Amino acid sequence: MKTFASALAALLWMLSACSKLPPPRHVVTITAAGVAPTVSIVCSNLPTIGNFGLGELTDGKLLVNTGRYFSVAKDGAVAELPTSVVARTATMLFFEADRFYDVADMDFAQFRRTLDWKRPAPGRVYAIRVAGAFSRLRLVGGRELSEARGLMIGFFAPDYLRSLFAPGYELYFLSADERTGGEVADFAIRQARIDLSECVELRCGLPEQI
């Protein structure tokens, strides 16, 4: 009986310890505005669930890359944020590239066809980072950029998850000088590297947990 009790106690301790570990390669969607409009998420708590992601601020979009936080205003102005800033929503994960592709002279249509073909599990969410040179970019709102360097970050999500994600490809541009950005409507890659991180689990956290 003592042996069983000791084994059970050890198992419970291991489960408790594992539950405190960060969730590698997991997407964590935190819904604040939809659940409780008066509740916000302090960005200083987000490193426990990821170093990459997108979110909503009261006055713009939240972009997170390699643990750094940026706001993108409607006019495309970018500013790096302190972790004391609060967000309305955030979709985060610990980015780990499972696959990467070096590409050149690729437009958005070719990008979609290529990734649709190369994704091994079309029913899963993928985090995407594209870093390099772009011959052109058209951002939501009509702004055009040409011969720009920087990166696009975002997600691919299947249609059945449209209540949590924008279906298809949702990508945001961040210029190399970190001064301009925005949601991408169309683009053409001059030369870039595409990193994909397959998300094997989806977790939803309530604001009170964050």
PyMOL commands that set and color helices and strands:
alter all, ss='L'
color gray80, all
select helices_A, chain A and resi 2-19+43-48+108-118+159-161+207-209
alter helices_A, ss='H'
color red, helices_A
select strands_A, chain A and resi 26-31+41-42+52-57+60-65+68-72+78-80+86-87+89-93+99-107+125-139+144-157+168-175+181-199+201-205
alter strands_A, ss='S'
color yellow, strands_A
deselect
rebuild
show_as cartoon
